[in-house]
Amino acid sequence: MSTLYLFIVNFRLHLSIRLSFNAYNK
């Protein structure tokens, strides 16, 4: 597993969590 792959997975996970959190607040 490369560091870049882990970074992309981490970024996508964080992004999806923020999107769902924003939708929940609205």
C-alpha positions in Angstrom: 0.0 0.0 0.0 1.4 3.3 -1.1 1.2 6.5 1.0 -0.6 8.2 -1.9 -3.3 5.6 -1.8 -3.8 6.0 1.9 -3.9 9.8 1.5 -6.6 9.6 -1.2 -8.7 7.2 0.9 -8.3 9.4 4.0 -9.2 12.5 2.0 -12.3 10.9 0.4 -13.5 9.6 3.8 -13.0 13.0 5.4 -14.8 14.7 2.5 -17.8 12.3 2.7 -18.1 12.9 6.5 -18.1 16.7 6.0 -20.7 16.5 3.3 -23.0 14.3 5.4 -22.4 16.5 8.4 -23.3 19.7 6.4 -26.5 18.0 5.0 -27.4 16.9 8.5 -27.1 20.5 9.8 -29.3 21.9 7.0 
